[in-house]
Amino acid sequence: MNITPDALVYAWLGPLPVSATLINTWIVMALLLTLALLGRRQLGDADTPGPLQNLLEAVVEALRDQLRDIAQQDPAAYLPFVGTLFLFIAVSNLLGVVPGFEPPTASLSTTAALALAVFAAVPWFGIRHSGVRAYFAEYLKPTPLMLPLHIISELSRTLALAVRLFGNIMSDSVIIAILLSVAPLIFPVLMHLLGLITGLLQAYIFAVLAMVYIAAGTAARPPQS
C-alpha cells in the first residue's frame, strides 16, 4: 500500500520520475477534455440536448449559483478557474474507487500546485478588478506595519489549502485500504460509497475556499474606472 502516488514510479526520464501522480493527472485531464469536447459537439442541437449536455449544464449552473452566493457578485469572471479546480479534484477523487488508480490529489505535489494556482489567482483577479495600486494599497491598511502580517496570512492559507486537501484524501485512501484488507467481503461497497461522497465533498470545499479567497481579494477594493 502506497501512502502517496509519488512513491509509485513507472519509469524515469533522465533524473525525472514518471510516477503514478503524473500519469493519473494526465488521465484526469484527458478525461475532462474528452467530456468537454463531446459536450461541445452537442451544443449545436439546442432542441434535443443529450444526456451529457444536460449533465454539464446542470454542473455549470450549480457552480454558478454557488459562486454567486459566495462572492455576492457576478461569478462569470471566476467560474472557469474555480469550476476547473472543482472538476479536476472531483474527478480525481471519484476515480479513486477504480482499482489500481491512485488519485493525484493524494499527492502533496498536486495539492501544492493547486494551492499555488489559487495563491496566484487572488492577486490576478484582484488587480483585474481594482488595478495594481488599489489592490496592493489594501496590504498597507490600516497601517504599513500590517504588511508582514498580510503576507504571512496569504502564505499560511495557501499552505493550509494544500495540506488540508492532501491530508484528507491521503488519509481516506489509507483507511479504506486498511478496512478492505481486514474485511474484504463486508466493507467494499460501503467504503467505495464513502469514498465517492468524501471525494465530492473535498472538491466542493476546495472550490468554495478558493472562491472565498478570490472574493476577499476583490470585495474590499473598489473596481477600477
KOLVO-79044 format. One line per 2 residues: number of its first residue (from 1); their letters; for each residue x, y, z of N, C-alpha, C, O. Coordinates in nm, 2 decimals. Each point is the difference from the previous one (the first is absolute). Example, Ala and Ser with C-alpha at 12.3 -4.5 7.8 and 13.67 -1.06 7.14 Angstrom:
BEGIN
1) as) 1.32 -0.57 0.78 -0.09 0.12 0.00 0.09 0.12 0.00 0.10 0.00 0.07 ~ -0.14 0.11 -0.14 0.09 0.11 0.00 -0.08 0.11 0.08 0.05 0.11 0.01 $
This chain:
BEGIN
1) mn) 0.08 -0.12 0.00 -0.08 0.12 0.00 0.09 0.12 0.00 0.08 0.02 0.09 ~ -0.10 0.07 -0.19 0.07 0.13 -0.01 -0.07 0.11 0.07 -0.12 0.02 -0.02 $
3) it) 0.19 0.05 0.11 -0.06 0.12 0.07 -0.03 0.11 -0.10 -0.10 0.07 0.01 ~ 0.19 -0.05 -0.11 -0.02 0.10 -0.10 0.03 -0.06 -0.14 0.09 -0.08 -0.01 $
5) pd) -0.16 0.12 -0.10 0.03 -0.05 -0.13 0.14 0.05 -0.05 0.05 -0.06 -0.10 ~ 0.01 0.15 0.17 0.14 0.04 -0.04 0.10 -0.12 0.02 0.10 -0.01 -0.07 $
7) al) -0.14 -0.08 0.16 0.09 -0.11 0.03 -0.01 -0.11 -0.11 0.09 -0.09 0.00 ~ -0.19 0.09 -0.08 -0.01 -0.10 -0.11 0.06 0.06 -0.13 -0.07 0.08 -0.06 $
9) vy) 0.19 -0.12 0.03 0.07 0.05 -0.12 0.00 -0.10 -0.11 0.04 -0.12 0.02 ~ -0.09 0.16 -0.14 -0.01 -0.10 -0.11 0.12 0.00 -0.08 0.04 -0.10 -0.06 $
11) aw) 0.03 0.22 0.04 0.12 0.01 -0.08 0.07 0.13 0.04 -0.04 0.07 0.08 ~ 0.16 -0.05 -0.15 0.08 0.11 0.03 0.03 0.07 -0.13 0.04 -0.07 -0.10 $
13) lg) -0.05 0.20 0.09 0.04 0.08 -0.11 0.12 0.08 0.04 -0.01 0.11 0.05 ~ 0.13 -0.18 -0.06 0.12 0.06 0.06 -0.01 0.00 0.15 -0.03 -0.10 0.06 $
15) pl) 0.04 0.22 0.00 -0.01 0.01 0.15 -0.15 0.02 0.04 -0.02 0.00 0.12 ~ -0.07 0.01 -0.21 -0.14 0.03 0.03 -0.08 -0.13 0.01 0.00 -0.08 -0.10 $
17) pv) -0.07 0.05 0.21 -0.08 -0.12 0.01 -0.14 0.02 -0.06 -0.06 0.11 0.01 ~ 0.02 -0.22 -0.08 -0.14 0.00 -0.06 -0.08 -0.08 0.10 -0.01 -0.12 -0.01 $
19) sa) -0.05 0.19 0.10 -0.08 -0.06 0.11 -0.14 -0.02 -0.03 -0.05 0.06 -0.10 ~ -0.02 -0.13 0.19 -0.15 -0.01 -0.01 -0.07 0.14 0.00 -0.10 0.02 -0.06 $
21) tl) 0.16 0.07 0.14 -0.06 0.13 0.01 0.00 0.07 -0.14 -0.10 0.05 -0.04 ~ 0.21 -0.06 -0.03 0.01 0.06 -0.13 -0.10 -0.07 -0.10 -0.07 0.07 -0.07 $
23) in) 0.08 -0.20 0.06 -0.08 -0.07 -0.09 -0.15 0.02 0.02 -0.08 0.02 -0.09 ~ 0.04 -0.03 0.22 -0.14 0.01 0.03 -0.05 0.14 -0.01 -0.12 0.02 -0.03 $
25) tw) 0.20 0.08 0.05 -0.04 0.14 -0.03 -0.03 0.02 -0.15 -0.10 0.06 -0.03 ~ 0.18 -0.12 -0.06 -0.02 0.01 -0.14 -0.13 -0.08 -0.04 -0.07 0.04 -0.09 $
27) iv) 0.05 -0.15 0.16 -0.12 -0.07 -0.03 -0.13 0.08 0.04 -0.09 0.00 -0.08 ~ 0.10 0.07 0.19 -0.12 0.08 0.04 -0.01 0.12 -0.10 -0.12 0.03 -0.04 $
29) ma) 0.22 0.03 0.01 -0.01 0.11 -0.10 -0.05 -0.04 -0.13 -0.08 0.06 -0.07 ~ 0.12 -0.18 0.02 -0.04 -0.05 -0.13 -0.15 -0.04 0.01 -0.08 0.03 -0.09 $
31) ll) 0.03 -0.08 0.20 -0.14 -0.03 0.02 -0.08 0.13 0.00 -0.11 0.00 -0.06 ~ 0.15 0.10 0.13 -0.07 0.12 0.01 -0.01 0.07 -0.14 -0.10 0.05 -0.04 $
33) lt) 0.22 -0.05 -0.03 0.00 0.06 -0.14 -0.09 -0.08 -0.09 -0.07 0.06 -0.08 ~ 0.06 -0.19 0.09 -0.09 -0.08 -0.08 -0.14 0.03 0.02 -0.08 0.02 -0.09 $
35) la) 0.04 -0.01 0.22 -0.13 0.03 0.04 -0.04 0.14 -0.05 -0.11 0.02 -0.05 ~ 0.20 0.08 0.06 -0.03 0.13 -0.05 -0.02 0.01 -0.15 -0.09 0.06 -0.05 $
37) ll) 0.17 -0.14 -0.02 -0.01 0.00 -0.15 -0.13 -0.07 -0.04 -0.07 0.05 -0.09 ~ 0.03 -0.16 0.16 -0.12 -0.06 -0.03 -0.12 0.08 0.03 -0.10 0.01 -0.07 $
39) gr) 0.11 0.06 0.18 -0.11 0.09 0.04 -0.01 0.12 -0.10 -0.11 0.04 -0.03 ~ 0.22 0.01 -0.01 0.00 0.11 -0.10 -0.07 -0.04 -0.13 -0.07 0.08 -0.06 $
41) rq) 0.09 -0.21 0.02 -0.06 -0.04 -0.13 -0.15 -0.01 0.01 -0.07 0.02 -0.10 ~ 0.02 -0.04 0.22 -0.15 0.00 0.02 -0.06 0.14 0.01 -0.12 0.01 0.00 $
43) lg) 0.20 0.09 0.02 -0.06 0.13 0.02 -0.07 0.05 -0.12 -0.09 0.09 0.01 ~ 0.13 -0.13 -0.13 -0.07 0.04 -0.12 -0.14 -0.04 -0.01 -0.08 0.07 -0.07 $
45) da) 0.04 -0.18 0.14 -0.14 -0.05 -0.01 -0.07 0.04 0.13 -0.02 -0.08 0.09 ~ -0.02 0.21 -0.09 -0.07 0.05 0.12 -0.14 -0.06 0.02 -0.04 0.00 0.12 $
47) dt) -0.02 -0.04 -0.22 -0.14 -0.06 0.01 0.00 -0.13 0.07 -0.09 -0.03 0.08 ~ 0.19 -0.05 -0.10 0.00 -0.14 0.06 0.13 -0.02 0.06 0.09 -0.08 -0.05 $
49) pg) -0.06 0.15 0.17 0.13 -0.02 0.07 0.01 -0.15 0.05 -0.09 -0.06 0.04 ~ 0.22 0.01 -0.06 0.02 -0.13 0.05 0.02 -0.01 0.15 0.01 0.11 0.07 $
51) pl) 0.01 -0.23 -0.02 0.02 -0.01 0.15 0.13 0.06 0.05 0.00 0.06 0.11 ~ 0.10 -0.07 -0.19 0.13 0.06 0.04 -0.01 0.15 0.01 0.05 0.07 0.09 $
53) qn) -0.12 0.00 -0.19 -0.02 0.14 0.00 -0.08 0.04 0.12 0.03 0.10 0.07 ~ -0.14 -0.17 -0.04 -0.08 0.02 0.12 0.08 0.00 0.13 -0.01 0.08 0.09 $
55) ll) 0.10 -0.18 -0.09 0.08 -0.02 0.12 0.10 0.12 0.02 0.01 0.05 0.11 ~ 0.06 -0.02 -0.22 0.09 0.11 0.01 -0.06 0.13 0.03 0.05 0.08 0.08 $
57) ea) -0.17 -0.05 -0.14 -0.07 0.12 0.03 -0.05 0.01 0.14 0.01 0.10 0.06 ~ -0.05 -0.22 0.00 -0.04 0.00 0.14 0.12 0.03 0.09 -0.02 0.07 0.10 $
59) vv) 0.13 -0.12 -0.13 0.12 0.02 0.08 0.04 0.15 -0.01 0.03 0.06 0.10 ~ -0.03 -0.01 -0.22 0.04 0.14 -0.02 -0.10 0.10 0.07 0.04 0.09 0.07 $
61) ea) -0.17 -0.12 -0.08 -0.10 0.08 0.07 0.02 -0.01 0.15 -0.01 0.11 0.07 ~ 0.03 -0.23 -0.02 0.02 -0.01 0.15 0.12 0.07 0.05 0.00 0.07 0.10 $
63) lr) 0.11 -0.08 -0.18 0.12 0.08 0.04 -0.02 0.15 -0.01 0.04 0.07 0.09 ~ -0.11 -0.03 -0.19 -0.02 0.15 -0.02 -0.09 0.05 0.12 0.03 0.11 0.06 $
65) dq) -0.13 -0.19 -0.02 -0.08 0.05 0.11 0.07 0.00 0.13 -0.01 0.09 0.08 ~ 0.10 -0.19 -0.06 0.08 0.00 0.13 0.10 0.11 0.00 0.01 0.07 0.10 $
67) lr) 0.05 -0.04 -0.21 0.10 0.10 0.00 -0.06 0.14 0.01 0.05 0.09 0.07 ~ -0.17 -0.07 -0.12 -0.07 0.12 0.01 -0.04 0.03 0.15 0.01 0.11 0.05 $
69) di) -0.05 -0.22 0.02 -0.04 0.02 0.14 0.12 0.03 0.08 -0.01 0.08 0.10 ~ 0.13 -0.14 -0.13 0.12 0.03 0.08 0.06 0.13 -0.03 0.03 0.08 0.09 $
71) aq) -0.02 -0.04 -0.22 0.07 0.12 -0.03 -0.10 0.13 0.00 0.05 0.11 0.01 ~ -0.18 -0.14 -0.01 -0.09 0.11 0.00 0.02 0.10 -0.12 -0.01 0.12 0.02 $
73) qd) 0.05 -0.18 -0.13 0.02 0.07 -0.12 -0.01 -0.10 -0.12 -0.01 -0.12 0.02 ~ 0.01 0.18 -0.14 0.00 -0.09 -0.12 0.12 -0.09 0.00 0.11 0.05 0.00 $
75) pa) -0.13 -0.18 0.00 0.11 -0.09 0.00 0.06 -0.04 -0.13 0.09 -0.09 -0.01 ~ -0.13 0.16 -0.10 0.04 -0.04 -0.13 0.15 0.00 -0.02 0.06 -0.09 -0.07 $
77) ay) 0.01 0.19 0.13 0.14 0.01 -0.01 0.08 -0.11 0.07 0.11 -0.04 -0.04 ~ -0.17 -0.02 0.15 0.07 -0.09 0.08 -0.05 -0.15 -0.03 0.07 -0.09 0.04 $
79) lp) -0.18 0.08 -0.11 -0.05 -0.14 -0.02 0.09 -0.09 -0.07 0.02 -0.12 0.04 ~ 0.05 0.16 -0.15 0.09 -0.09 -0.07 0.11 -0.06 0.09 0.03 -0.11 0.00 $
81) fv) 0.03 0.20 0.08 0.11 -0.04 0.09 -0.05 -0.09 0.11 0.05 -0.11 0.02 ~ -0.14 0.16 0.06 -0.05 -0.08 0.11 -0.07 -0.12 -0.04 0.01 -0.11 0.06 $
83) gt) -0.09 0.11 -0.17 -0.06 -0.11 -0.05 0.10 -0.11 -0.05 -0.03 -0.12 0.02 ~ 0.14 0.16 -0.08 0.10 -0.10 -0.04 0.06 -0.06 0.12 0.03 -0.12 0.00 $
85) lf) 0.00 0.20 0.11 0.05 -0.06 0.12 -0.09 -0.11 0.06 0.04 -0.11 0.03 ~ -0.17 0.15 -0.03 -0.10 -0.10 0.06 0.00 -0.13 -0.08 0.00 -0.10 0.05 $
87) lf) -0.01 0.12 -0.19 -0.02 -0.12 -0.08 0.13 -0.09 0.00 -0.01 -0.12 0.01 ~ 0.13 0.18 -0.01 0.12 -0.07 0.01 0.01 -0.08 0.13 0.03 -0.12 0.00 $
89) ia) -0.06 0.18 0.11 0.01 -0.06 0.13 -0.11 -0.11 0.01 0.03 -0.11 0.05 ~ -0.15 0.14 -0.09 -0.11 -0.09 0.01 0.02 -0.13 -0.08 -0.01 -0.11 0.05 $
91) vs) 0.05 0.13 -0.17 0.03 -0.12 -0.09 0.11 -0.08 0.05 0.00 -0.12 0.00 ~ 0.11 0.19 0.05 0.11 -0.07 0.05 -0.04 -0.09 0.12 0.04 -0.11 0.01 $
93) nl) -0.12 0.17 0.08 -0.04 -0.07 0.12 -0.10 -0.11 -0.03 0.01 -0.11 0.06 ~ -0.10 0.13 -0.16 -0.10 -0.10 -0.03 0.07 -0.12 -0.07 -0.04 -0.12 0.02 $
95) lg) 0.14 0.14 -0.10 0.07 -0.11 -0.06 0.08 -0.08 0.10 0.05 -0.10 -0.04 ~ -0.03 0.15 0.16 0.07 -0.07 0.10 -0.07 -0.13 0.04 0.07 -0.09 0.05 $
97) vv) -0.20 0.07 -0.09 -0.06 -0.12 0.03 0.03 -0.11 -0.10 -0.03 -0.12 0.01 ~ 0.09 0.16 -0.12 0.04 -0.10 -0.11 0.12 -0.07 0.05 0.10 0.06 0.04 $
99) pg) -0.10 -0.19 -0.04 0.12 -0.08 0.05 0.12 0.03 -0.08 0.00 0.01 -0.13 ~ 0.11 0.02 0.20 0.13 0.03 -0.07 0.02 0.15 -0.03 0.11 0.04 -0.03 $
101) fe) -0.22 0.04 0.05 0.02 0.14 -0.03 0.03 0.08 0.13 -0.07 -0.01 0.10 ~ 0.19 0.07 -0.10 0.04 0.08 0.12 -0.04 0.15 -0.03 0.06 0.06 -0.09 $
103) pp) -0.15 0.00 0.16 -0.04 0.14 -0.03 0.11 0.09 0.02 0.07 0.00 0.10 ~ -0.04 0.09 -0.20 0.11 0.09 0.01 -0.02 0.10 0.12 0.10 0.06 0.04 $
105) ta) -0.22 -0.04 0.00 -0.02 0.09 0.11 0.05 -0.06 0.14 0.00 0.07 0.10 ~ 0.04 -0.19 -0.10 0.06 -0.06 0.11 0.15 0.03 0.01 0.07 -0.05 0.09 $
107) sl) -0.02 0.13 -0.19 0.14 0.04 0.00 0.01 0.14 0.04 -0.07 0.09 -0.04 ~ 0.16 -0.06 0.13 0.02 0.13 0.05 0.05 0.10 -0.11 -0.03 0.12 0.00 $
109) st) 0.10 -0.18 -0.10 0.05 0.08 -0.11 -0.12 0.06 -0.08 0.00 0.11 -0.05 ~ -0.11 -0.20 0.03 -0.11 0.04 -0.07 -0.08 0.11 0.07 -0.04 0.10 -0.05 $
111) ta) 0.01 -0.13 0.18 -0.08 0.10 0.08 0.08 0.13 0.02 -0.06 0.10 0.00 ~ 0.19 -0.11 0.01 0.08 0.12 0.01 -0.01 0.09 -0.13 -0.01 0.12 0.00 $
113) al) 0.01 -0.19 -0.12 -0.01 0.07 -0.12 -0.14 0.06 -0.01 -0.01 0.12 -0.05 ~ -0.09 -0.19 0.09 -0.14 0.06 0.00 -0.01 0.12 0.09 -0.06 0.11 -0.03 $
115) al) 0.12 -0.12 0.15 0.00 0.11 0.09 0.08 0.12 -0.05 -0.04 0.12 0.02 ~ 0.15 -0.14 -0.09 0.08 0.11 -0.06 -0.08 0.06 -0.11 0.01 0.12 -0.02 $
117) av) -0.09 -0.19 -0.05 -0.08 0.06 -0.11 -0.10 0.09 0.07 -0.03 0.11 -0.06 ~ -0.03 -0.15 0.17 -0.09 0.09 0.07 0.07 0.12 0.06 -0.05 0.12 -0.01 $
119) fa) 0.17 -0.14 0.06 0.09 0.11 0.05 0.02 0.10 -0.11 0.00 0.12 0.03 ~ 0.03 -0.16 -0.15 0.03 0.09 -0.11 -0.13 0.06 -0.05 0.00 0.12 -0.05 $
121) av) -0.11 -0.19 0.06 -0.13 0.05 -0.06 -0.06 0.12 0.09 -0.06 0.09 -0.06 ~ 0.09 -0.09 0.19 -0.06 0.10 0.08 0.05 0.14 -0.04 -0.08 0.09 -0.03 $
123) pw) 0.21 -0.07 0.02 0.04 0.14 -0.05 -0.03 0.02 -0.15 -0.02 0.11 -0.04 ~ 0.02 -0.21 -0.04 -0.03 0.01 -0.14 -0.15 0.06 -0.01 -0.02 0.10 -0.07 $
125) fg) -0.07 -0.16 0.13 -0.14 0.05 -0.01 -0.01 0.13 0.08 -0.08 0.08 -0.04 ~ 0.15 -0.07 0.15 -0.01 0.13 0.07 0.05 0.12 -0.08 -0.06 0.10 0.00 $
127) ir) 0.17 -0.12 -0.07 0.06 0.10 -0.08 -0.09 0.03 -0.12 -0.02 0.12 -0.04 ~ -0.04 -0.22 -0.02 -0.09 0.02 -0.11 -0.12 0.08 0.04 -0.06 0.08 -0.07 $
129) hs) 0.02 -0.10 0.20 -0.12 0.06 0.05 0.02 0.15 0.04 -0.08 0.08 -0.03 ~ 0.20 -0.06 0.10 0.02 0.13 0.06 0.12 0.08 -0.05 0.01 0.12 0.02 $
131) gv) 0.08 -0.19 -0.10 0.12 0.06 -0.04 0.11 -0.03 0.10 -0.02 -0.03 0.11 ~ 0.15 0.05 -0.16 0.11 -0.04 0.08 0.01 0.08 0.13 0.02 -0.05 0.11 $
133) ra) -0.03 0.19 -0.13 0.02 0.08 0.12 -0.10 -0.02 0.11 0.03 -0.01 0.12 ~ -0.16 0.00 -0.16 -0.11 -0.02 0.10 0.01 -0.13 0.07 -0.02 -0.02 0.12 $
135) yf) 0.06 -0.08 -0.20 0.01 -0.14 0.06 0.11 0.00 0.11 -0.03 -0.05 0.11 ~ 0.15 0.09 -0.15 0.11 -0.02 0.10 -0.01 0.11 0.11 0.06 -0.02 0.10 $
137) ae) -0.14 0.13 -0.12 -0.02 0.09 0.11 -0.07 -0.06 0.12 0.02 0.04 0.11 ~ -0.10 -0.14 -0.14 -0.07 -0.07 0.11 0.09 -0.07 0.10 -0.03 -0.02 0.12 $
139) yl) 0.15 -0.02 -0.17 0.10 -0.07 0.09 0.06 0.10 0.10 0.06 -0.04 0.09 ~ -0.08 0.17 -0.12 0.06 0.10 0.09 -0.10 0.06 0.10 0.03 0.09 0.07 $
141) kp) -0.15 -0.15 -0.07 -0.11 0.06 0.09 -0.01 -0.10 0.12 0.01 -0.12 -0.02 ~ -0.05 0.18 0.13 -0.01 0.14 0.03 0.13 0.07 0.03 0.00 0.12 0.01 $
143) tp) 0.11 -0.19 -0.01 0.13 0.06 0.02 0.10 -0.09 -0.08 -0.02 -0.12 -0.01 ~ 0.13 0.18 -0.04 0.10 -0.08 -0.08 0.06 -0.10 0.09 0.06 -0.10 -0.06 $
145) lm) -0.07 0.11 0.19 0.06 -0.11 0.09 -0.07 -0.13 -0.02 0.05 -0.10 0.04 ~ -0.17 0.10 -0.10 -0.08 -0.12 -0.02 0.05 -0.08 -0.12 -0.05 -0.11 -0.02 $
147) lp) 0.14 0.17 -0.06 0.04 -0.07 -0.13 0.06 -0.14 0.03 -0.04 -0.09 -0.07 ~ 0.13 0.07 0.17 0.05 -0.13 0.02 -0.11 -0.10 0.04 0.00 -0.12 -0.04 $
149) lh) -0.09 0.16 0.12 -0.11 -0.08 0.04 -0.09 -0.04 -0.11 -0.05 -0.12 -0.01 ~ 0.02 0.21 -0.08 -0.08 -0.03 -0.12 0.07 -0.10 -0.09 -0.06 -0.10 -0.05 $
151) ii) 0.19 0.11 0.04 0.08 -0.09 -0.09 0.00 -0.14 0.07 -0.02 -0.10 -0.07 ~ 0.04 0.09 0.20 0.00 -0.12 0.07 -0.14 -0.07 -0.01 -0.01 -0.12 -0.02 $
153) se) -0.09 0.20 0.03 -0.14 -0.05 -0.02 -0.02 -0.07 -0.14 -0.06 -0.11 -0.01 ~ 0.11 0.18 -0.09 -0.01 -0.06 -0.14 0.07 -0.13 -0.01 -0.05 -0.09 -0.06 $
155) ls) 0.17 0.09 0.11 0.08 -0.12 -0.01 -0.05 -0.12 0.09 0.00 -0.11 -0.05 ~ -0.05 0.14 0.17 -0.05 -0.10 0.09 -0.13 -0.07 -0.06 -0.01 -0.12 0.02 $
157) rt) -0.07 0.21 -0.07 -0.13 -0.06 -0.05 0.03 -0.09 -0.13 -0.07 -0.09 -0.03 ~ 0.17 0.13 -0.05 0.04 -0.08 -0.11 0.05 -0.14 0.05 -0.04 -0.10 -0.06 $
159) la) 0.13 0.10 0.16 0.05 -0.12 0.05 -0.11 -0.09 0.06 -0.01 -0.12 -0.02 ~ -0.09 0.19 0.09 -0.11 -0.07 0.06 -0.09 -0.07 -0.10 -0.05 -0.11 0.01 $
161) la) 0.03 0.18 -0.12 -0.08 -0.05 -0.11 0.06 -0.12 -0.06 -0.07 -0.10 -0.03 ~ 0.20 0.10 0.01 0.07 -0.12 -0.06 0.00 -0.12 0.10 -0.03 -0.11 -0.04 $
163) vr) 0.07 0.14 0.16 0.01 -0.11 0.10 -0.13 -0.06 0.03 -0.02 -0.12 0.02 ~ -0.09 0.21 -0.01 -0.13 -0.05 0.03 -0.05 -0.10 -0.10 -0.04 -0.11 0.04 $
165) lf) 0.05 0.14 -0.17 -0.05 -0.09 -0.10 0.08 -0.13 0.00 -0.05 -0.11 -0.01 ~ 0.18 0.13 0.01 0.09 -0.12 0.00 -0.03 -0.09 0.12 -0.01 -0.12 -0.02 $
167) gn) 0.00 0.18 0.14 -0.02 -0.09 0.12 -0.13 -0.07 -0.01 0.00 -0.12 0.04 ~ -0.10 0.19 -0.08 -0.13 -0.07 0.00 -0.01 -0.11 -0.10 -0.05 -0.11 0.03 $
169) im) 0.10 0.13 -0.16 -0.01 -0.10 -0.10 0.10 -0.12 0.03 -0.04 -0.11 -0.01 ~ 0.16 0.15 0.06 0.09 -0.11 0.03 -0.05 -0.09 0.12 0.01 -0.12 -0.01 $
171) sd) -0.06 0.19 0.11 -0.05 -0.08 0.12 -0.12 -0.08 -0.04 -0.01 -0.12 0.05 ~ -0.08 0.17 -0.13 -0.11 -0.08 -0.05 0.04 -0.12 -0.07 -0.05 -0.11 0.02 $
173) sv) 0.15 0.12 -0.11 0.05 -0.11 -0.08 0.06 -0.11 0.09 -0.02 -0.12 -0.02 ~ 0.10 0.17 0.12 0.06 -0.10 0.09 -0.10 -0.07 0.08 0.01 -0.12 0.02 $
175) ii) -0.11 0.19 0.04 -0.10 -0.06 0.08 -0.08 -0.10 -0.08 -0.03 -0.11 0.05 ~ -0.01 0.14 -0.17 -0.08 -0.09 -0.08 0.09 -0.12 -0.04 -0.06 -0.11 0.01 $
177) ai) 0.18 0.13 -0.04 0.09 -0.12 -0.03 0.02 -0.09 0.12 0.00 -0.12 -0.02 ~ 0.01 0.17 0.14 0.01 -0.08 0.12 -0.13 -0.08 0.03 0.01 -0.12 0.02 $
179) ll) -0.12 0.19 -0.03 -0.13 -0.07 0.02 -0.02 -0.11 -0.10 -0.06 -0.11 0.03 ~ 0.09 0.14 -0.16 -0.02 -0.10 -0.10 0.09 -0.12 0.02 -0.04 -0.12 -0.03 $
181) sv) 0.16 0.14 0.08 0.09 -0.11 0.03 -0.04 -0.08 0.12 0.02 -0.12 0.01 ~ -0.09 0.18 0.08 -0.05 -0.07 0.12 -0.12 -0.08 -0.02 -0.01 -0.12 0.04 $
183) ap) -0.09 0.18 -0.11 -0.12 -0.07 -0.03 -0.05 0.03 -0.14 -0.09 0.08 -0.03 ~ 0.16 -0.14 -0.07 -0.03 0.03 -0.14 -0.14 -0.04 -0.05 -0.05 0.05 -0.10 $
185) li) -0.02 -0.13 0.18 -0.14 -0.04 -0.05 -0.11 0.08 0.07 -0.11 -0.01 -0.04 ~ 0.15 0.10 0.13 -0.10 0.07 0.07 0.00 0.15 -0.04 -0.10 0.06 -0.02 $
187) fp) 0.22 0.00 0.02 0.01 0.14 -0.02 0.01 0.06 -0.14 -0.02 0.12 -0.01 ~ 0.05 -0.20 -0.09 0.02 0.06 -0.13 -0.10 0.10 -0.05 0.03 0.11 -0.03 $
189) vl) -0.16 -0.15 0.02 -0.10 0.09 -0.05 -0.02 0.12 0.09 0.00 0.11 -0.05 ~ 0.00 -0.13 0.18 -0.01 0.12 0.09 0.11 0.09 -0.01 -0.01 0.13 0.00 $
191) mh) 0.13 -0.18 -0.01 0.12 0.08 0.00 0.01 0.08 -0.13 0.04 0.11 -0.01 ~ -0.07 -0.18 -0.10 0.00 0.07 -0.13 -0.11 0.11 -0.01 0.03 0.11 -0.05 $
193) ll) -0.14 -0.13 0.11 -0.10 0.10 0.01 0.05 0.12 0.09 -0.02 0.12 -0.04 ~ 0.08 -0.15 0.15 0.05 0.10 0.08 0.11 0.08 -0.07 0.01 0.12 0.01 $
195) gl) 0.07 -0.19 -0.09 0.11 0.07 -0.08 -0.06 0.09 -0.10 0.05 0.11 -0.02 ~ -0.16 -0.15 -0.04 -0.06 0.09 -0.10 -0.06 0.13 0.06 0.03 0.11 -0.05 $
197) it) -0.09 -0.13 0.17 -0.06 0.12 0.07 0.11 0.09 0.05 -0.01 0.12 -0.02 ~ 0.11 -0.18 0.08 0.12 0.08 0.05 0.07 0.07 -0.11 0.04 0.12 0.02 $
199) gl) -0.02 -0.18 -0.13 0.07 0.06 -0.12 -0.07 0.12 -0.05 0.06 0.10 -0.02 ~ -0.20 -0.11 0.01 -0.07 0.11 -0.05 0.00 0.12 0.10 0.00 0.11 -0.03 $
201) lq) -0.01 -0.15 0.16 0.00 0.10 0.10 0.13 0.08 0.01 0.00 0.12 0.01 ~ 0.11 -0.19 -0.03 0.13 0.06 0.01 0.02 0.10 -0.12 0.06 0.10 0.01 $
203) ay) -0.11 -0.15 -0.13 0.01 0.09 -0.12 -0.09 0.12 0.02 0.04 0.11 -0.04 ~ -0.16 -0.12 0.10 -0.08 0.11 0.03 0.06 0.10 0.10 0.00 0.12 -0.03 $
205) if) 0.06 -0.17 0.13 0.06 0.08 0.11 0.12 0.08 -0.06 0.01 0.12 0.02 ~ 0.07 -0.19 -0.10 0.11 0.07 -0.06 -0.04 0.11 -0.09 0.05 0.11 0.00 $
207) av) -0.15 -0.14 -0.09 -0.05 0.11 -0.09 -0.07 0.11 0.08 0.02 0.12 -0.04 ~ -0.09 -0.15 0.14 -0.06 0.11 0.08 0.11 0.09 0.07 -0.02 0.12 0.00 $
209) la) 0.12 -0.19 0.06 0.11 0.08 0.06 0.07 0.09 -0.10 0.03 0.11 0.02 ~ -0.01 -0.17 -0.14 0.07 0.08 -0.11 -0.09 0.12 -0.03 0.05 0.11 -0.02 $
211) mv) -0.18 -0.13 0.01 -0.09 0.12 -0.03 0.00 0.10 0.11 -0.01 0.12 -0.03 ~ 0.01 -0.17 0.15 0.00 0.09 0.12 0.13 0.09 -0.01 -0.01 0.12 0.03 $
213) yi) 0.12 -0.18 -0.05 0.13 0.08 -0.01 -0.01 0.10 -0.11 0.04 0.11 0.01 ~ -0.09 -0.15 -0.13 0.00 0.09 -0.11 -0.10 0.11 0.03 0.02 0.12 -0.03 $
215) aa) -0.14 -0.15 0.08 -0.10 0.10 0.04 0.06 0.10 0.10 -0.03 0.12 -0.01 ~ 0.10 -0.17 0.10 0.06 0.09 0.10 0.10 0.09 -0.06 0.02 0.11 0.05 $
217) gt) 0.05 -0.15 -0.16 0.10 0.08 -0.07 -0.06 0.10 -0.09 0.07 0.09 -0.05 ~ -0.21 -0.09 0.03 -0.06 0.09 -0.09 -0.11 0.08 0.07 -0.02 0.12 -0.03 $
219) aa) -0.04 -0.18 0.13 -0.12 0.07 0.06 0.04 0.13 0.08 -0.08 0.09 0.00 ~ 0.20 -0.09 0.07 0.03 0.11 0.08 0.06 0.11 -0.08 0.04 0.11 0.05 $
221) rp) -0.02 -0.13 -0.18 0.07 0.10 -0.09 -0.10 0.05 -0.10 -0.07 -0.08 -0.07 ~ 0.06 0.21 0.05 -0.09 0.05 -0.10 0.05 -0.03 -0.14 0.12 -0.01 -0.03 $
223) pq) -0.21 -0.02 -0.07 0.04 -0.03 -0.13 0.07 0.12 -0.07 -0.03 0.11 0.03 ~ 0.13 -0.14 -0.12 0.06 0.11 -0.07 -0.09 0.06 -0.10 -0.08 -0.07 -0.07 $
225) s) 0.09 0.20 0.05 -0.08 0.07 -0.09 0.06 0.00 -0.14 -0.06 0.05 -0.10 $
